[in-house]
Amino acid sequence: MSRIAKQPILIPKGIKINIINNKIIICKNNIIVKNKIHFSITPILKNNKIILNNSNSYYKFSMYAGTFRSIINNIILGLKNNFKKKLIIIGIGYKSYIKKNILFLNLGYSYTIKYNIPKNIIIKCLNFNEIIIKGYDKQKVGQVAAEIRSFKKPECYKKGKGIRYKNEFIKIKENKKKINK
């Protein structure tokens, strides 16, 4: 069994967990998250901990057990305190704002980009150049951040103009120079 799968998952206060057949249902307040579990894994609830066991000595159990342990743990951590990504927009005239659950991006194109904010995701524009993405689903938060970033990736020749993650480092390259003969 993998090292990750051997570790029990701690359940914090305020989070309820139900296991029905091959489904795990995680609840907090009004948020309900359902996830299917592989047939070889049997989760056991003991003393506010979830332990994953091999149900029928499936030979690939250790591969699946570590993955499902991480997925379940990320759901619990996301419900406890949301995952967060921060994007920074760099460029003259580039800006972002939100109206009626739609993110508008002016990125130097002749048109304004409209991005519909998905369910269970919270997007805030602190000022025109900073976007914060929050949510309890780690994969969805990362996917939304990547989609927004893909509208104008940072350029390495033009002083890093574009959308980048907060801690992302862009190495600025030198332009080609003409040689006069």
Disulfide bonds with the S-S distance in Angstrom:
none
